[in-house]
């Protein structure tokens, strides 16, 4: 099977805040993995496919919060009151994407040691 992702993802446990735009709602979650094209996280609510989210991501090596708009690609009920949600970035500043890619690179390099 051919990999369709444009960006590598790495397992990463980072605090994430997301805002559902319609209706306006705020929640905090923990990421499962992060990549230059999107983010997967665990939350206590199922989010319908194509839901648009505003994300705030606090990467450990970044002094400022990264902001991005993303779209839910899929969500899976984990069966324990939590959901795994995969999103793709639909709007992200190039400087912020570079910070995400740097995080991925250094996390990936750190996993080789």
Order of alpha helices (4+ residues) and beta strands (2+ residues): beta-beta-beta-beta-beta-beta-beta-alpha
